[in-house]
Every structure is written in C-alpha cells, then in structure tokens.
Amino acid sequence: MSEYSGARLESRILEAVSTMIVKKMIKNPNLSTFTSITEVHLASDNTSATLLVSTAMEKDLDKSVEALNSAAPFIQSHIAKVLRTRNTPRLYFKADRSYQEGEKINALIDKAMGRNE
C-alpha cells in the first residue's frame, strides 16, 4: 500500500469516527460530548489502527477512552460500511495527553522566564 493511500484511509477513519461521536451514534453515558479524535495511526498492512483520543476536560479522558474501546466492534462495523474495503482495521483507542503535557511545559517556561499570568 502506498503512503498516500494509507494517509487517505487514516483521514477517512478519523472523519467517520468523529462523525459518529458528534452525531451521538455511540450510546455510552461515559463518552464525553467534548471527545475528539486527534490522530489515526494505521498499520502498514491495514490490520489495525490506533486512534488517539482527546477531551476538553482531562478528568473525562480515561472514561471516554474506555467507552470507545468497549464500542470498538460497533464502530468498526460502521467504518466497514463507510470505507468499503476488503478488510477493516481493528480499532484501538488510546488517550492523547499531548495537550495537557504542552500546557505543563508552557507553565514551566513561563515560571522560568518570570512571567506570572
């Protein structure tokens, strides 16, 4: 599979799962309404995809990831209909804490520079 088609497949998966979250197709009370998919990493053989999940509130992140992992078979079946490929990748959801880590680093830099905001 070429790099271009892999990137295109990743973007289609991201769009499909994000649409499912926005349209509240995933009926799990632990899934925060402020959940978003930030990145998709597709294996080179298309057998699996890791989706990085972020939420506006850090306390909801682990619950949202658990909710998405429990709904993964349902999401995967929906993706199969959208992608119309021979094989649908198995979906794994992981927490994306890069935003929170970036905020901590910015706070440390501000503190080191003597800026108080």
ZITA-V345958 format. One line per field, one symbol per residue. ss: DSSP state (H for helix, E for strand, - for the rest). phi: phi as a letter, one per 20 degrees, with the letter a starting at -180 (. if undefined). A space follows every 50 residues. Layout:
ss: ???
phi: ???
This chain:
ss: --HHHHHHHHHHHHHHHHHHHH------------EEEEEEEE-----EEE EEEEE--HHHHHHHHHHHHH-HHHHHHHHHHHH------EEEEEE--HHH HHHHHHHHHHHHH----
phi: .ffffffffgfffgffffffffelfeecfeeffeebeebcdeffemebcd dedccfdffeffffffffffegfffffffgfffldfcdffecdcfddfff fffffffffgffenedc
